[in-house]
Amino acid sequence: AGGIIPAVMHLSLGLIRPQGFLVTTFLLTALAAMLLGTATGIFSTIGIVLAGVGSVLAIPYPAVVGAIVSGAFVGDRSSPVSSTVRLVTAMTEADQHSFLRHLWTTGVPAVLVSALAYLALDRVYASEAVDLAVVNELSRLIQGHFELNGWLFLPPILMALLALARIPAQRNVFLVL
């Protein structure tokens, strides 16, 4: 209702191209989930935007959703602010930093293999992708139907900064609203 998702989608349409969309989606959702510590939060925010952009680019929906979900879970699994990581370390009385360091011994190879797989899929789907004139037309439609301005990016940027500052989620949401 606020126009944040259309604004991010409009920005994404200008930045993301079909030739690297899936690998970008995978890495972007992994990074966002790592910063925010939530996979489901990624699905319901940036995941919606990326699914829409993927649809416009005519990249098959299952591949797009696979990149979103796998990236979000990689990020959530390895985030120091993730409730899953915090729960596991609390229940096992393990040091959180040590736990995450050991987690990445298997995580790095998995991320690399996944990124290479999405890069290979990008090469397959890029040749079938929609003409960029359609992408530009959608971008113009979004601009025509929504009042887009820089203020729309303030809430997501503020959420990310407060998460990086390790402000508890309850206060983080209250501060952004």
VMD Tcl script that builds the backbone (N, CA, C; Angstrom):
set m [mol new atoms 531]
animate dup $m
set s [atomselect $m all]
$s set {name element resname resid chain x y z} {
  {N N ALA 1 A 0.824 -1.194 0.000}
  {CA C ALA 1 A 0.000 0.000 0.000}
  {C C ALA 1 A 0.860 1.246 0.000}
  {N N GLY 2 A 2.089 1.148 0.521}
  {CA C GLY 2 A 2.954 2.318 0.594}
  {C C GLY 2 A 3.743 2.567 -0.673}
  {N N GLY 3 A 3.848 1.583 -1.547}
  {CA C GLY 3 A 4.587 1.748 -2.794}
  {C C GLY 3 A 6.033 1.299 -2.727}
  {N N ILE 4 A 6.423 0.679 -1.617}
  {CA C ILE 4 A 7.822 0.261 -1.477}
  {C C ILE 4 A 8.164 -0.846 -2.471}
  {N N ILE 5 A 7.300 -1.865 -2.561}
  {CA C ILE 5 A 7.592 -2.984 -3.473}
  {C C ILE 5 A 7.624 -2.516 -4.927}
  {N N PRO 6 A 6.645 -1.709 -5.404}
  {CA C PRO 6 A 6.767 -1.210 -6.783}
  {C C PRO 6 A 8.025 -0.362 -6.992}
  {N N ALA 7 A 8.425 0.417 -5.989}
  {CA C ALA 7 A 9.635 1.243 -6.128}
  {C C ALA 7 A 10.876 0.375 -6.259}
  {N N VAL 8 A 10.967 -0.672 -5.431}
  {CA C VAL 8 A 12.122 -1.570 -5.509}
  {C C VAL 8 A 12.086 -2.357 -6.818}
  {N N MET 9 A 10.896 -2.746 -7.239}
  {CA C MET 9 A 10.768 -3.460 -8.511}
  {C C MET 9 A 11.194 -2.565 -9.670}
  {N N HIS 10 A 10.782 -1.302 -9.637}
  {CA C HIS 10 A 11.170 -0.343 -10.684}
  {C C HIS 10 A 12.693 -0.199 -10.729}
  {N N LEU 11 A 13.310 -0.060 -9.558}
  {CA C LEU 11 A 14.763 0.042 -9.485}
  {C C LEU 11 A 15.425 -1.235 -9.998}
  {N N SER 12 A 14.889 -2.387 -9.595}
  {CA C SER 12 A 15.444 -3.683 -10.004}
  {C C SER 12 A 15.361 -3.881 -11.510}
  {N N LEU 13 A 14.268 -3.440 -12.107}
  {CA C LEU 13 A 14.122 -3.593 -13.552}
  {C C LEU 13 A 15.206 -2.834 -14.304}
  {N N GLY 14 A 15.675 -1.755 -13.715}
  {CA C GLY 14 A 16.735 -0.985 -14.351}
  {C C GLY 14 A 18.118 -1.560 -14.132}
  {N N LEU 15 A 18.283 -2.360 -13.087}
  {CA C LEU 15 A 19.610 -2.869 -12.734}
  {C C LEU 15 A 19.872 -4.311 -13.149}
  {N N ILE 16 A 18.847 -5.148 -13.068}
  {CA C ILE 16 A 19.033 -6.586 -13.285}
  {C C ILE 16 A 18.708 -6.963 -14.717}
  {N N ARG 17 A 19.568 -7.742 -15.306}
  {CA C ARG 17 A 19.383 -8.220 -16.678}
  {C C ARG 17 A 19.212 -9.737 -16.681}
  {N N PRO 18 A 18.582 -10.294 -17.717}
  {CA C PRO 18 A 18.350 -11.741 -17.763}
  {C C PRO 18 A 19.624 -12.580 -17.728}
  {N N GLN 19 A 20.725 -12.048 -18.248}
  {CA C GLN 19 A 21.957 -12.831 -18.347}
  {C C GLN 19 A 22.510 -13.262 -16.992}
  {N N GLY 20 A 22.161 -12.594 -15.921}
  {CA C GLY 20 A 22.670 -12.975 -14.615}
  {C C GLY 20 A 21.613 -12.920 -13.535}
  {N N PHE 21 A 20.362 -13.020 -13.937}
  {CA C PHE 21 A 19.272 -12.818 -12.992}
  {C C PHE 21 A 19.237 -13.861 -11.878}
  {N N LEU 22 A 19.341 -15.137 -12.209}
  {CA C LEU 22 A 19.207 -16.181 -11.190}
  {C C LEU 22 A 20.355 -16.159 -10.187}
  {N N VAL 23 A 21.574 -16.015 -10.652}
  {CA C VAL 23 A 22.710 -15.978 -9.727}
  {C C VAL 23 A 22.645 -14.704 -8.883}
  {N N THR 24 A 22.216 -13.598 -9.474}
  {CA C THR 24 A 22.049 -12.353 -8.721}
  {C C THR 24 A 20.965 -12.515 -7.669}
  {N N THR 25 A 19.860 -13.145 -8.035}
  {CA C THR 25 A 18.760 -13.383 -7.105}
  {C C THR 25 A 19.231 -14.248 -5.936}
  {N N PHE 26 A 19.938 -15.317 -6.242}
  {CA C PHE 26 A 20.452 -16.214 -5.204}
  {C C PHE 26 A 21.363 -15.455 -4.233}
  {N N LEU 27 A 22.331 -14.721 -4.757}
  {CA C LEU 27 A 23.294 -14.018 -3.912}
  {C C LEU 27 A 22.649 -12.856 -3.156}
  {N N LEU 28 A 21.734 -12.152 -3.802}
  {CA C LEU 28 A 21.052 -11.022 -3.170}
  {C C LEU 28 A 20.170 -11.479 -2.008}
  {N N THR 29 A 19.409 -12.550 -2.213}
  {CA C THR 29 A 18.560 -13.045 -1.127}
  {C C THR 29 A 19.409 -13.637 0.001}
  {N N ALA 30 A 20.530 -14.259 -0.336}
  {CA C ALA 30 A 21.427 -14.784 0.704}
  {C C ALA 30 A 21.992 -13.635 1.536}
  {N N LEU 31 A 22.432 -12.583 0.879}
  {CA C LEU 31 A 22.988 -11.431 1.590}
  {C C LEU 31 A 21.925 -10.740 2.445}
  {N N ALA 32 A 20.738 -10.540 1.885}
  {CA C ALA 32 A 19.660 -9.887 2.638}
  {C C ALA 32 A 19.254 -10.722 3.840}
  {N N ALA 33 A 19.155 -12.032 3.678}
  {CA C ALA 33 A 18.785 -12.903 4.800}
  {C C ALA 33 A 19.883 -12.929 5.853}
  {N N MET 34 A 21.122 -12.835 5.411}
  {CA C MET 34 A 22.228 -12.796 6.351}
  {C C MET 34 A 22.177 -11.507 7.190}
  {N N LEU 35 A 21.832 -10.413 6.550}
  {CA C LEU 35 A 21.736 -9.132 7.260}
  {C C LEU 35 A 20.549 -9.095 8.214}
  {N N LEU 36 A 19.417 -9.614 7.759}
  {CA C LEU 36 A 18.189 -9.505 8.545}
  {C C LEU 36 A 17.918 -10.710 9.433}
  {N N GLY 37 A 18.537 -11.848 9.124}
  {CA C GLY 37 A 18.372 -13.032 9.953}
  {C C GLY 37 A 17.040 -13.729 9.795}
  {N N THR 38 A 16.428 -13.602 8.635}
  {CA C THR 38 A 15.130 -14.238 8.418}
  {C C THR 38 A 14.975 -14.693 6.975}
  {N N ALA 39 A 14.532 -15.927 6.809}
  {CA C ALA 39 A 14.241 -16.428 5.466}
  {C C ALA 39 A 12.821 -16.026 5.071}
  {N N THR 40 A 11.877 -16.188 5.995}
  {CA C THR 40 A 10.478 -15.861 5.658}
  {C C THR 40 A 10.298 -14.371 5.411}
  {N N GLY 41 A 11.062 -13.550 6.114}
  {CA C GLY 41 A 11.009 -12.113 5.854}
  {C C GLY 41 A 11.499 -11.782 4.456}
  {N N ILE 42 A 12.463 -12.539 3.967}
  {CA C ILE 42 A 12.989 -12.335 2.614}
  {C C ILE 42 A 11.955 -12.752 1.575}
  {N N PHE 43 A 11.270 -13.888 1.826}
  {CA C PHE 43 A 10.240 -14.338 0.881}
  {C C PHE 43 A 9.167 -13.281 0.694}
  {N N SER 44 A 8.752 -12.676 1.803}
  {CA C SER 44 A 7.610 -11.767 1.758}
  {C C SER 44 A 7.979 -10.339 1.400}
  {N N THR 45 A 9.242 -10.049 1.210}
  {CA C THR 45 A 9.643 -8.691 0.824}
  {C C THR 45 A 10.364 -8.727 -0.521}
  {N N ILE 46 A 11.680 -8.886 -0.468}
  {CA C ILE 46 A 12.461 -8.870 -1.700}
  {C C ILE 46 A 12.120 -10.054 -2.606}
  {N N GLY 47 A 11.651 -11.163 -2.015}
  {CA C GLY 47 A 11.252 -12.321 -2.817}
  {C C GLY 47 A 10.114 -11.990 -3.766}
  {N N ILE 48 A 9.160 -11.205 -3.289}
  {CA C ILE 48 A 8.035 -10.792 -4.141}
  {C C ILE 48 A 8.541 -9.940 -5.298}
  {N N VAL 49 A 9.428 -9.011 -4.975}
  {CA C VAL 49 A 9.994 -8.135 -6.004}
  {C C VAL 49 A 10.738 -8.954 -7.051}
  {N N LEU 50 A 11.605 -9.849 -6.602}
  {CA C LEU 50 A 12.406 -10.638 -7.535}
  {C C LEU 50 A 11.550 -11.600 -8.348}
  {N N ALA 51 A 10.502 -12.152 -7.739}
  {CA C ALA 51 A 9.587 -13.019 -8.499}
  {C C ALA 51 A 8.899 -12.218 -9.604}
  {N N GLY 52 A 8.509 -10.991 -9.291}
  {CA C GLY 52 A 7.890 -10.129 -10.302}
  {C C GLY 52 A 8.845 -9.773 -11.416}
  {N N VAL 53 A 10.073 -9.446 -11.065}
  {CA C VAL 53 A 11.080 -9.103 -12.083}
  {C C VAL 53 A 11.378 -10.329 -12.943}
  {N N GLY 54 A 11.512 -11.493 -12.310}
  {CA C GLY 54 A 11.758 -12.727 -13.066}
  {C C GLY 54 A 10.635 -13.032 -14.024}
  {N N SER 55 A 9.404 -12.778 -13.591}
  {CA C SER 55 A 8.244 -12.993 -14.453}
  {C C SER 55 A 8.294 -12.072 -15.674}
  {N N VAL 56 A 8.636 -10.813 -15.435}
  {CA C VAL 56 A 8.736 -9.852 -16.536}
  {C C VAL 56 A 9.845 -10.253 -17.504}
  {N N LEU 57 A 10.931 -10.797 -16.978}
  {CA C LEU 57 A 12.052 -11.208 -17.822}
  {C C LEU 57 A 11.813 -12.557 -18.499}
  {N N ALA 58 A 10.650 -13.174 -18.227}
  {CA C ALA 58 A 10.258 -14.467 -18.816}
  {C C ALA 58 A 11.188 -15.604 -18.409}
  {N N ILE 59 A 11.693 -15.527 -17.193}
  {CA C ILE 59 A 12.502 -16.614 -16.654}
  {C C ILE 59 A 11.537 -17.543 -15.927}
  {N N PRO 60 A 11.621 -18.852 -16.155}
  {CA C PRO 60 A 10.657 -19.781 -15.556}
  {C C PRO 60 A 10.528 -19.598 -14.039}
  {N N TYR 61 A 9.290 -19.543 -13.603}
  {CA C TYR 61 A 8.969 -19.291 -12.203}
  {C C TYR 61 A 9.618 -20.281 -11.241}
  {N N PRO 62 A 9.618 -21.594 -11.530}
  {CA C PRO 62 A 10.274 -22.529 -10.590}
  {C C PRO 62 A 11.759 -22.224 -10.382}
  {N N ALA 63 A 12.452 -21.795 -11.423}
  {CA C ALA 63 A 13.875 -21.466 -11.287}
  {C C ALA 63 A 14.051 -20.211 -10.430}
  {N N VAL 64 A 13.176 -19.225 -10.632}
  {CA C VAL 64 A 13.254 -17.989 -9.853}
  {C C VAL 64 A 12.972 -18.270 -8.380}
  {N N VAL 65 A 11.912 -19.016 -8.112}
  {CA C VAL 65 A 11.564 -19.340 -6.725}
  {C C VAL 65 A 12.666 -20.186 -6.077}
  {N N GLY 66 A 13.262 -21.090 -6.837}
  {CA C GLY 66 A 14.375 -21.881 -6.313}
  {C C GLY 66 A 15.542 -21.003 -5.890}
  {N N ALA 67 A 15.868 -20.011 -6.700}
  {CA C ALA 67 A 16.965 -19.094 -6.365}
  {C C ALA 67 A 16.621 -18.259 -5.132}
  {N N ILE 68 A 15.376 -17.806 -5.048}
  {CA C ILE 68 A 14.942 -17.003 -3.896}
  {C C ILE 68 A 14.993 -17.835 -2.614}
  {N N VAL 69 A 14.399 -19.019 -2.653}
  {CA C VAL 69 A 14.322 -19.866 -1.459}
  {C C VAL 69 A 15.708 -20.340 -1.024}
  {N N SER 70 A 16.512 -20.810 -1.966}
  {CA C SER 70 A 17.833 -21.310 -1.575}
  {C C SER 70 A 18.714 -20.186 -1.041}
  {N N GLY 71 A 18.662 -19.027 -1.666}
  {CA C GLY 71 A 19.436 -17.889 -1.161}
  {C C GLY 71 A 18.983 -17.463 0.222}
  {N N ALA 72 A 17.668 -17.396 0.419}
  {CA C ALA 72 A 17.137 -16.972 1.722}
  {C C ALA 72 A 17.527 -17.944 2.825}
  {N N PHE 73 A 17.478 -19.236 2.538}
  {CA C PHE 73 A 17.837 -20.202 3.576}
  {C C PHE 73 A 19.336 -20.244 3.833}
  {N N VAL 74 A 20.151 -20.015 2.805}
  {CA C VAL 74 A 21.604 -19.930 3.022}
  {C C VAL 74 A 21.898 -18.756 3.951}
  {N N GLY 75 A 21.282 -17.610 3.670}
  {CA C GLY 75 A 21.515 -16.424 4.497}
  {C C GLY 75 A 21.003 -16.590 5.905}
  {N N ASP 76 A 19.812 -17.163 6.039}
  {CA C ASP 76 A 19.225 -17.361 7.364}
  {C C ASP 76 A 20.059 -18.339 8.186}
  {N N ARG 77 A 20.556 -19.362 7.528}
  {CA C ARG 77 A 21.351 -20.398 8.191}
  {C C ARG 77 A 22.655 -19.835 8.735}
  {N N SER 78 A 23.168 -18.802 8.127}
  {CA C SER 78 A 24.497 -18.305 8.480}
  {C C SER 78 A 24.486 -16.900 9.078}
  {N N SER 79 A 23.339 -16.426 9.482}
  {CA C SER 79 A 23.236 -15.081 10.035}
  {C C SER 79 A 23.400 -15.089 11.551}
  {N N PRO 80 A 24.220 -14.193 12.077}
  {CA C PRO 80 A 24.362 -14.123 13.528}
  {C C PRO 80 A 23.100 -13.610 14.226}
  {N N VAL 81 A 22.201 -12.987 13.488}
  {CA C VAL 81 A 20.954 -12.503 14.095}
  {C C VAL 81 A 19.777 -13.434 13.844}
  {N N SER 82 A 20.026 -14.574 13.212}
  {CA C SER 82 A 18.970 -15.540 12.924}
  {C C SER 82 A 18.506 -16.226 14.202}
  {N N SER 83 A 17.205 -16.366 14.327}
  {CA C SER 83 A 16.666 -17.051 15.510}
  {C C SER 83 A 17.081 -18.520 15.521}
  {N N THR 84 A 17.245 -19.119 14.367}
  {CA C THR 84 A 17.676 -20.514 14.295}
  {C C THR 84 A 19.081 -20.678 14.857}
  {N N VAL 85 A 19.994 -19.826 14.432}
  {CA C VAL 85 A 21.371 -19.883 14.918}
  {C C VAL 85 A 21.405 -19.608 16.412}
  {N N ARG 86 A 20.654 -18.627 16.844}
  {CA C ARG 86 A 20.639 -18.277 18.264}
  {C C ARG 86 A 20.047 -19.414 19.107}
  {N N LEU 87 A 19.008 -20.072 18.589}
  {CA C LEU 87 A 18.391 -21.181 19.312}
  {C C LEU 87 A 19.362 -22.363 19.428}
  {N N VAL 88 A 19.988 -22.729 18.317}
  {CA C VAL 88 A 20.920 -23.867 18.321}
  {C C VAL 88 A 22.085 -23.602 19.267}
  {N N THR 89 A 22.653 -22.409 19.198}
  {CA C THR 89 A 23.798 -22.125 20.070}
  {C C THR 89 A 23.379 -22.047 21.537}
  {N N ALA 90 A 22.195 -21.563 21.812}
  {CA C ALA 90 A 21.716 -21.504 23.194}
  {C C ALA 90 A 21.444 -22.909 23.734}
  {N N MET 91 A 20.819 -23.750 22.917}
  {CA C MET 91 A 20.467 -25.098 23.370}
  {C C MET 91 A 21.700 -25.992 23.538}
  {N N THR 92 A 22.710 -25.769 22.721}
  {CA C THR 92 A 23.919 -26.596 22.806}
  {C C THR 92 A 25.018 -25.935 23.618}
  {N N GLU 93 A 24.740 -24.734 24.107}
  {CA C GLU 93 A 25.709 -23.949 24.869}
  {C C GLU 93 A 27.017 -23.765 24.098}
  {N N ALA 94 A 26.875 -23.557 22.805}
  {CA C ALA 94 A 28.042 -23.354 21.942}
  {C C ALA 94 A 28.289 -21.858 21.758}
  {N N ASP 95 A 29.528 -21.520 21.472}
  {CA C ASP 95 A 29.881 -20.145 21.156}
  {C C ASP 95 A 29.346 -19.824 19.761}
  {N N GLN 96 A 28.581 -18.752 19.640}
  {CA C GLN 96 A 27.917 -18.432 18.370}
  {C C GLN 96 A 28.919 -18.184 17.242}
  {N N HIS 97 A 29.986 -17.438 17.510}
  {CA C HIS 97 A 30.965 -17.147 16.452}
  {C C HIS 97 A 31.700 -18.411 16.005}
  {N N SER 98 A 32.036 -19.266 16.948}
  {CA C SER 98 A 32.678 -20.537 16.616}
  {C C SER 98 A 31.729 -21.416 15.800}
  {N N PHE 99 A 30.465 -21.443 16.213}
  {CA C PHE 99 A 29.447 -22.224 15.498}
  {C C PHE 99 A 29.321 -21.764 14.044}
  {N N LEU 100 A 29.232 -20.444 13.861}
  {CA C LEU 100 A 29.098 -19.911 12.502}
  {C C LEU 100 A 30.350 -20.173 11.671}
  {N N ARG 101 A 31.503 -20.066 12.272}
  {CA C ARG 101 A 32.749 -20.330 11.552}
  {C C ARG 101 A 32.778 -21.783 11.062}
  {N N HIS 102 A 32.375 -22.723 11.909}
  {CA C HIS 102 A 32.333 -24.130 11.511}
  {C C HIS 102 A 31.219 -24.395 10.502}
  {N N LEU 103 A 30.152 -23.661 10.626}
  {CA C LEU 103 A 29.034 -23.805 9.691}
  {C C LEU 103 A 29.460 -23.464 8.266}
  {N N TRP 104 A 30.332 -22.471 8.141}
  {CA C TRP 104 A 30.772 -22.042 6.817}
  {C C TRP 104 A 31.737 -23.022 6.150}
  {N N THR 105 A 32.292 -23.975 6.897}
  {CA C THR 105 A 33.177 -24.957 6.251}
  {C C THR 105 A 32.394 -25.795 5.243}
  {N N THR 106 A 31.135 -26.052 5.540}
  {CA C THR 106 A 30.288 -26.741 4.560}
  {C C THR 106 A 29.471 -25.747 3.745}
  {N N GLY 107 A 29.279 -24.557 4.277}
  {CA C GLY 107 A 28.455 -23.557 3.601}
  {C C GLY 107 A 29.092 -22.958 2.363}
  {N N VAL 108 A 30.379 -22.675 2.432}
  {CA C VAL 108 A 31.062 -22.048 1.287}
  {C C VAL 108 A 31.015 -22.941 0.044}
  {N N PRO 109 A 31.368 -24.226 0.136}
  {CA C PRO 109 A 31.256 -25.070 -1.062}
  {C C PRO 109 A 29.819 -25.147 -1.596}
  {N N ALA 110 A 28.843 -25.211 -0.695}
  {CA C ALA 110 A 27.441 -25.278 -1.134}
  {C C ALA 110 A 27.031 -23.997 -1.857}
  {N N VAL 111 A 27.454 -22.860 -1.347}
  {CA C VAL 111 A 27.133 -21.575 -1.990}
  {C C VAL 111 A 27.797 -21.495 -3.360}
  {N N LEU 112 A 29.046 -21.905 -3.452}
  {CA C LEU 112 A 29.751 -21.864 -4.736}
  {C C LEU 112 A 29.099 -22.777 -5.774}
  {N N VAL 113 A 28.767 -23.995 -5.376}
  {CA C VAL 113 A 28.117 -24.933 -6.304}
  {C C VAL 113 A 26.760 -24.383 -6.738}
  {N N SER 114 A 26.004 -23.845 -5.793}
  {CA C SER 114 A 24.685 -23.280 -6.126}
  {C C SER 114 A 24.822 -22.088 -7.061}
  {N N ALA 115 A 25.765 -21.201 -6.777}
  {CA C ALA 115 A 25.967 -20.027 -7.631}
  {C C ALA 115 A 26.354 -20.452 -9.045}
  {N N LEU 116 A 27.220 -21.445 -9.159}
  {CA C LEU 116 A 27.599 -21.942 -10.492}
  {C C LEU 116 A 26.410 -22.573 -11.212}
  {N N ALA 117 A 25.567 -23.288 -10.466}
  {CA C ALA 117 A 24.373 -23.892 -11.079}
  {C C ALA 117 A 23.422 -22.805 -11.584}
  {N N TYR 118 A 23.216 -21.763 -10.775}
  {CA C TYR 118 A 22.332 -20.676 -11.217}
  {C C TYR 118 A 22.943 -19.898 -12.374}
  {N N LEU 119 A 24.260 -19.777 -12.388}
  {CA C LEU 119 A 24.931 -19.120 -13.514}
  {C C LEU 119 A 24.727 -19.924 -14.797}
  {N N ALA 120 A 24.810 -21.250 -14.703}
  {CA C ALA 120 A 24.574 -22.109 -15.866}
  {C C ALA 120 A 23.112 -21.986 -16.333}
  {N N LEU 121 A 22.175 -21.963 -15.378}
  {CA C LEU 121 A 20.761 -21.789 -15.750}
  {C C LEU 121 A 20.521 -20.421 -16.390}
  {N N ASP 122 A 21.234 -19.406 -15.916}
  {CA C ASP 122 A 21.119 -18.072 -16.517}
  {C C ASP 122 A 21.480 -18.101 -17.992}
  {N N ARG 123 A 22.508 -18.843 -18.325}
  {CA C ARG 123 A 22.924 -18.943 -19.736}
  {C C ARG 123 A 21.837 -19.612 -20.582}
  {N N VAL 124 A 21.163 -20.584 -20.000}
  {CA C VAL 124 A 20.093 -21.282 -20.725}
  {C C VAL 124 A 18.890 -20.357 -20.919}
  {N N TYR 125 A 18.466 -19.696 -19.851}
  {CA C TYR 125 A 17.244 -18.891 -19.904}
  {C C TYR 125 A 17.435 -17.514 -20.509}
  {N N ALA 126 A 18.659 -17.004 -20.528}
  {CA C ALA 126 A 18.900 -15.667 -21.075}
  {C C ALA 126 A 18.557 -15.610 -22.565}
  {N N SER 127 A 18.794 -16.706 -23.261}
  {CA C SER 127 A 18.494 -16.715 -24.699}
  {C C SER 127 A 16.989 -16.716 -24.964}
  {N N GLU 128 A 16.208 -17.194 -23.981}
  {CA C GLU 128 A 14.758 -17.253 -24.132}
  {C C GLU 128 A 14.063 -16.050 -23.483}
  {N N ALA 129 A 14.831 -15.180 -22.862}
  {CA C ALA 129 A 14.252 -14.074 -22.094}
  {C C ALA 129 A 13.544 -13.075 -23.002}
  {N N VAL 130 A 12.658 -12.341 -22.378}
  {CA C VAL 130 A 11.840 -11.361 -23.070}
  {C C VAL 130 A 12.689 -10.186 -23.564}
  {N N ASP 131 A 12.174 -9.525 -24.560}
  {CA C ASP 131 A 12.810 -8.333 -25.097}
  {C C ASP 131 A 12.835 -7.241 -24.021}
  {N N LEU 132 A 13.923 -6.515 -23.929}
  {CA C LEU 132 A 14.049 -5.472 -22.910}
  {C C LEU 132 A 13.068 -4.322 -23.120}
  {N N ALA 133 A 12.486 -4.212 -24.303}
  {CA C ALA 133 A 11.459 -3.193 -24.524}
  {C C ALA 133 A 10.247 -3.456 -23.633}
  {N N VAL 134 A 9.927 -4.721 -23.389}
  {CA C VAL 134 A 8.821 -5.082 -22.501}
  {C C VAL 134 A 9.162 -4.686 -21.063}
  {N N VAL 135 A 10.404 -4.912 -20.676}
  {CA C VAL 135 A 10.860 -4.535 -19.338}
  {C C VAL 135 A 10.750 -3.023 -19.161}
  {N N ASN 136 A 11.202 -2.278 -20.162}
  {CA C ASN 136 A 11.125 -0.818 -20.095}
  {C C ASN 136 A 9.684 -0.332 -20.043}
  {N N GLU 137 A 8.792 -1.006 -20.755}
  {CA C GLU 137 A 7.373 -0.630 -20.737}
  {C C GLU 137 A 6.775 -0.858 -19.348}
  {N N LEU 138 A 7.091 -1.982 -18.716}
  {CA C LEU 138 A 6.596 -2.241 -17.366}
  {C C LEU 138 A 7.131 -1.192 -16.396}
  {N N SER 139 A 8.378 -0.845 -16.556}
  {CA C SER 139 A 8.980 0.177 -15.703}
  {C C SER 139 A 8.238 1.505 -15.852}
  {N N ARG 140 A 7.881 1.854 -17.075}
  {CA C ARG 140 A 7.102 3.095 -17.316}
  {C C ARG 140 A 5.709 2.988 -16.705}
  {N N LEU 141 A 5.085 1.794 -16.780}
  {CA C LEU 141 A 3.763 1.596 -16.168}
  {C C LEU 141 A 3.814 1.774 -14.654}
  {N N ILE 142 A 4.827 1.211 -14.042}
  {CA C ILE 142 A 4.989 1.360 -12.586}
  {C C ILE 142 A 5.147 2.835 -12.244}
  {N N GLN 143 A 5.976 3.512 -13.007}
  {CA C GLN 143 A 6.190 4.945 -12.778}
  {C C GLN 143 A 4.893 5.734 -12.927}
  {N N GLY 144 A 4.056 5.333 -13.860}
  {CA C GLY 144 A 2.809 6.035 -14.095}
  {C C GLY 144 A 1.748 5.783 -13.040}
  {N N HIS 145 A 1.788 4.631 -12.385}
  {CA C HIS 145 A 0.755 4.266 -11.414}
  {C C HIS 145 A 1.137 4.534 -9.960}
  {N N PHE 146 A 2.411 4.753 -9.705}
  {CA C PHE 146 A 2.866 4.973 -8.337}
  {C C PHE 146 A 3.705 6.235 -8.281}
  {N N GLU 147 A 3.608 6.911 -7.170}
  {CA C GLU 147 A 4.455 8.071 -6.957}
  {C C GLU 147 A 5.779 7.578 -6.376}
  {N N LEU 148 A 6.763 7.457 -7.242}
  {CA C LEU 148 A 8.054 6.908 -6.835}
  {C C LEU 148 A 8.992 8.034 -6.428}
  {N N ASN 149 A 9.606 7.876 -5.266}
  {CA C ASN 149 A 10.600 8.840 -4.818}
  {C C ASN 149 A 11.558 8.148 -3.862}
  {N N GLY 150 A 12.606 8.817 -3.523}
  {CA C GLY 150 A 13.641 8.250 -2.667}
  {C C GLY 150 A 13.179 7.920 -1.257}
  {N N TRP 151 A 12.137 8.593 -0.786}
  {CA C TRP 151 A 11.635 8.335 0.563}
  {C C TRP 151 A 11.114 6.906 0.713}
  {N N LEU 152 A 10.683 6.302 -0.372}
  {CA C LEU 152 A 10.163 4.936 -0.305}
  {C C LEU 152 A 11.246 3.925 0.068}
  {N N PHE 153 A 12.504 4.283 -0.149}
  {CA C PHE 153 A 13.599 3.378 0.180}
  {C C PHE 153 A 14.060 3.517 1.627}
  {N N LEU 154 A 13.561 4.538 2.314}
  {CA C LEU 154 A 13.968 4.764 3.692}
  {C C LEU 154 A 13.606 3.599 4.634}
  {N N PRO 155 A 12.363 3.078 4.632}
  {CA C PRO 155 A 12.059 1.970 5.549}
  {C C PRO 155 A 12.931 0.721 5.350}
  {N N PRO 156 A 13.114 0.212 4.114}
  {CA C PRO 156 A 13.972 -0.974 3.992}
  {C C PRO 156 A 15.433 -0.695 4.351}
  {N N ILE 157 A 15.924 0.496 4.025}
  {CA C ILE 157 A 17.312 0.837 4.377}
  {C C ILE 157 A 17.452 0.938 5.892}
  {N N LEU 158 A 16.471 1.570 6.521}
  {CA C LEU 158 A 16.481 1.702 7.978}
  {C C LEU 158 A 16.407 0.333 8.656}
  {N N MET 159 A 15.564 -0.558 8.133}
  {CA C MET 159 A 15.465 -1.922 8.687}
  {C C MET 159 A 16.823 -2.622 8.600}
  {N N ALA 160 A 17.485 -2.510 7.464}
  {CA C ALA 160 A 18.787 -3.167 7.286}
  {C C ALA 160 A 19.829 -2.573 8.222}
  {N N LEU 161 A 19.866 -1.247 8.328}
  {CA C LEU 161 A 20.842 -0.602 9.203}
  {C C LEU 161 A 20.612 -0.956 10.673}
  {N N LEU 162 A 19.353 -0.971 11.092}
  {CA C LEU 162 A 19.049 -1.324 12.480}
  {C C LEU 162 A 19.368 -2.790 12.757}
  {N N ALA 163 A 19.170 -3.654 11.767}
  {CA C ALA 163 A 19.528 -5.068 11.930}
  {C C ALA 163 A 21.049 -5.208 12.050}
  {N N LEU 164 A 21.777 -4.461 11.229}
  {CA C LEU 164 A 23.239 -4.488 11.319}
  {C C LEU 164 A 23.730 -3.965 12.668}
  {N N ALA 165 A 22.996 -3.010 13.231}
  {CA C ALA 165 A 23.345 -2.457 14.537}
  {C C ALA 165 A 22.891 -3.376 15.670}
  {N N ARG 166 A 22.291 -4.502 15.293}
  {CA C ARG 166 A 21.820 -5.524 16.240}
  {C C ARG 166 A 20.748 -4.999 17.192}
  {N N ILE 167 A 19.917 -4.107 16.672}
  {CA C ILE 167 A 18.761 -3.633 17.428}
  {C C ILE 167 A 17.736 -4.768 17.396}
  {N N PRO 168 A 17.177 -5.169 18.546}
  {CA C PRO 168 A 16.187 -6.248 18.542}
  {C C PRO 168 A 15.042 -5.969 17.575}
  {N N ALA 169 A 14.544 -7.029 16.962}
  {CA C ALA 169 A 13.531 -6.905 15.909}
  {C C ALA 169 A 12.299 -6.138 16.367}
  {N N GLN 170 A 11.864 -6.349 17.610}
  {CA C GLN 170 A 10.675 -5.660 18.093}
  {C C GLN 170 A 10.882 -4.145 18.079}
  {N N ARG 171 A 12.026 -3.681 18.530}
  {CA C ARG 171 A 12.313 -2.240 18.518}
  {C C ARG 171 A 12.588 -1.758 17.100}
  {N N ASN 172 A 13.225 -2.601 16.312}
  {CA C ASN 172 A 13.551 -2.258 14.929}
  {C C ASN 172 A 12.275 -1.912 14.162}
  {N N VAL 173 A 11.270 -2.777 14.230}
  {CA C VAL 173 A 10.019 -2.550 13.517}
  {C C VAL 173 A 9.331 -1.303 14.053}
  {N N PHE 174 A 9.341 -1.122 15.369}
  {CA C PHE 174 A 8.713 0.053 15.975}
  {C C PHE 174 A 9.389 1.342 15.498}
  {N N LEU 175 A 10.724 1.340 15.405}
  {CA C LEU 175 A 11.453 2.521 14.970}
  {C C LEU 175 A 11.166 2.853 13.500}
  {N N VAL 176 A 11.007 1.829 12.680}
  {CA C VAL 176 A 10.768 2.060 11.252}
  {C C VAL 176 A 9.348 2.547 11.003}
  {N N LEU 177 A 8.395 2.035 11.776}
  {CA C LEU 177 A 7.013 2.463 11.603}
  {C C LEU 177 A 6.844 3.854 12.119}
}
mol reanalyze $m
mol bondsrecalc $m
mol representation Tube
mol addrep $m
